[in-house]
Amino acid sequence: MGHGKFTVNEVEDRTGVPAATLRQWERRYGYPCPERSSSGYRLYSEDDLRGIAVMKDHIDDGVPASRAAELAQRPTPARGEARPTDALRNDLIHAMLDLDEVGADQVLGEAYALHPIETVLVDVIAPTMTDLGRRWHDGEIPTTTEHVASNYVHGKLRGLLALTGAHHANPKVVIACAPHDHHELGALMLAVLLRRNGYRVIYVGPDTPTDDLATLVREHAPTALMVSASTGDSIRALEAGRDALASLATPVYYGGAAFDADPAAADRLGGTYLSGNVVDAVARFDHLVAAGTASVDAPAPRQDGAS
């Protein structure tokens, strides 16, 4: 560790972390641990500054503060040395099978520390839930285990959504699940990634009647409406309410497992199919907005290194 030479106010100016937060971290998590001057003032070293910046970045990416403090105190592996996502996914699956939310928090904390959020969502969280869904369908695990895992993951995604804000001048997007559809994992991931890209997201959630959705869109005039459907029943419900959504001036985009299996269903509904991969869906939507499909400019890209 280097010698302490920065006051708490200088650290606040350099890292953007308020002095009160630094003292709270020190009290709750034992980090940072600055030296004290002869007068009792806190003095932070260059290493402290680097660690504080690392801790702040982890928290911004959704890592629990206690875990971020642990990660800030050890060297961060180079991206090439990071544990592969399949190993993290296996650990997350086992934590969920054991109903071990503390263990799951540790796995996700490591995943967020070593991989971009997009990678964690697509290569760790989504396949974990697919695996658990298959086990439930095959009778290998009880409904309670699948429900606990779903509630845990949905809570984490809602937390990420709440952590990421967007400027009011940026394009607004409404995201909802089709009628009778309660599988909202893909819709939540899409909402998180769009908000990280700067869009103003109104997330409606599962099982949304088409008439109510059309009313919301007319009242709030978003740049786009995105609807997710995971089953054929949900597509049939959308087809039954086709007129409500097809009459909207707002472009409607469709996605989810049911549309992945039948992309032409989006055309039949008068909308546009995006992609079976949420990262690709966001990229394609960005391209469509920039190309003038929507009547507003695309938001400025994030500068935090997210891919």
N, C-alpha and C positions, 0 to 999 in steps of 0.2 A: 504494500500500500504506500502511496505517496504521502507527503506531509500536507497537513491541512493549511490552506492559504486563502480559501474563498469563504466569505461570510454567507449567511443564509440568504440575504437579499441578492448577492451576486449570483448564487446558485439559481434563485428564482428567475433572474433575468436571463441566464444562460440556457436553462432547461425548460422554462415555461411552467414549472411545477411550483404552485404557491408555497410560501414558507409554512403556512399552517398545515398544508398537506404533508410536507416533509417531516414536520414534527409529529404528525399523526402516524405516518409510516414508521418512524423511529420508535414511537411508543407501542404501537400494535404489533409490528412485525420484526422489530430489532434491526431494521435497515432503513436508511443508511445509519452508520454509527460514527458520526463526526468526532474529531478531536475537540477539546475545549481549551480556549485560551486562558491565560492567568486570570482574566476578568470573568470567565465563565461563558464566553460567547462560543457558539458552535463554529468550527472551521472545517471546511470540506476540502478534500484532495481532488486531484485530477481523476483518480480512479473512482472516487465517489460520484463525480459528475457523470462519468461514463455509465456507471451502474444505475444512477437515477434516470438517465435517459433511456436505458434498456428497460427498466421497470415501467416507466411511463408508456413505452411502446407496447409492451406486453399487455398492460391494462387496457390500452386503447383497442387492442385486438381481441379483447374479451377474456383474457387470462385473469383468474381470481387474484386479488392483490397479494394474498399470502403466498401463492405460488409464484407470482411475479417477483416478489422479494427474494425467494429462493434462487430463481433463475438469474437474477441480477448479480448475485454474489459468486457466480462461477463462470468460467469462460464459455461463451456461446460457440458450439461447434460450427465449423464452416458448413455451408449448405450441402457440400458433397459428403460430409460426415454425418449428416442428420440421419436418425433412425428412419428407415423406409416406412412409407405409409402402410404397407401391408402388415408390418409388425405392430404399428400403432393401432391399426384396425382390429387385429386379433386381440390385443390387450383390451380394447374398448368392448369388444364382444364379450369377453370373459368377465369383465367388470359388470356389464349389464346382466349377464346370466346369474351372477352372484348377488345382484341387487346392491352393488357396492358403488354408491354415488360418489363417495370420496375417492375411490380408485379411479372412477371415470373422470372426475375432475382433474386428477393428476395426469391421466393420459391426454386429455384435451389440452391441458396447460402445456405439456411438452409438445404436442402437435402444433399448437398455435405459435410456440416459441421458435420452432424449426422450419415451418412451412407456411406459405401464404394461406390466408383464410380460404381462398377459392379451392386450393388443393385439399385442405382439411375437410371442407364441405363435400367435395366430389369424391375424394379417394378414401376418406376415413368415415365420416358420419353417414353419408348416403348408403354405401355398401354394408355398413354395420346394420342399419335398419332393414335393408333388403335381406340380409342373412337371418336376422331375428324373425322377420316376417315369414320367411320360408320355413324356419324351424317351428313356428307356431302353426302354420298351415299344415305341416306334416305331422303335427301332434307331438313334436319333440319337447316343446316347452308349453307351460300353461298360459292362458290368456293374461293372467295377472303379470307375468314376467314381461310379456310384450307391451302391456299397458304402462308399466312402470318405466320401461325403456323409452317408449314414445313420449310420455309426459316429461321425462328428463330432457330428451333431445329437443323437444318443442320449447321447453322453458329456456334452454341455452340459446336457441335461435332467436327467441323473442328478446332475450337479453342483449344479444348482438344487435338486433334491430333497434332497440331502445338506445344503445350506446352511440349509434351513428345518426347524426342529424344531417339536414340538407337545407340549403338556403331557399327562402321562399320564392325567389325569382326563378328557380330551376324548374324543369318540366315535371309535371305531376302525373303519377301513374297509379291507377287503381288495380289491386290484385285480389282475386277471389277464387274460391273453389266452386265448382259447378253444383247444382242441386243434387242432394243425396250423396255428396262426396265429402268424406271426413278425413281423407288422406291428404294432409296439408304440408307434408315435409318439403316437397318440391316447391310449392308456392312460397313457403317461408324462406327457403334458401334463395329463391329468386328475389324476394323482397329485400333480404339482407344485401345481396350483391348489387341490386339497383340503387339502394340507398347509399352504399359505399361509393358508387359511381356518381353520386350527387343528385339523383332524382328524388323528388318528394313522393314518398310512397304512402298511399292509403291502403293498409292491409285489412281486408274485410274478414277473411278466414273461411272456415268450411261451410258446406251446405247452404249456399246463397241462392235464394229464389231469383229467377231472371227478371221479374218485374221490379223487385226491390233494387236489384243491381242497376237496372236501366234508370230508375229514378235517381239513384245516387249519382250516376254519371252525368245525367242532365243537370243536376243541381251544382256539381263541382267542376264540370267541364275539364276533365283531365286531358293530357296529351294522348293517353292510351289506356285501354282497359285490357287486362290480361286475365284469362280464365283458365284454371287447371282442372282437368278431369282424369281420373285414374281408372274408371270402369266404363263398360259399355252402357250400363244403366244411366250413368251421369251424362254421357253423350246424348242418349235418347231424351233425357230431360231437357238438355239444351236445345235439341231439335224441336221439342214440343213448345219451347218458349222462344223459338228462333226470331219471331217478328219483333219481340221486345228489344233484342240486342242488335239485330240487323238494321233497325230503323235509326240507330244512333249515328250522329255525325262523327263521334269519336271512333277512331280505328280500334278494332277488337283483335287481340292476338290470343291464340290458343296453344296450350301445352299440357304436359302430363302423360302418364303411361298410356292412357286410352288413345290420345292423339299420336303418340309415338307409333302405336300399332296401326293407326289409320289416319295418316296426315291429311288425306282428302276430306275427312270430316270437317276440318276447319274451313275448306272452300265451300262445302255444302251449307255451312252456317253463315257464310258471308264474311268470314274473317281470314286471318293469316296464321299459319302454323310457324312457330319460331324454331325450336330445336329440341332434341331429346336430352341435351346437356345444358345445365343452367348457365354455365360459363359461356358456352357458345350462344345461348339465347340472349344473354346480356350484350355480347359483342354484336350480334346481328341487329338487335334493337338499336344499339348505339349507331350502327351504320345506317339504318333506316331513318333515324331521326336526323342524322347529319346530312343525309341525302335529300331531305325535304319531305319525307313521308308524313312527318308531323309538322305543325306550323310554328315550331319554336326551335331555337338553337339547342344543340346538345350541350350538356354541362361540361365544364372543364374537367379533364381527367384528374384523378387523385395523384398526388405526388409522393405517396408513401411507399412506393415500390411494389404495391399489390399487382399481381398478375392475373 
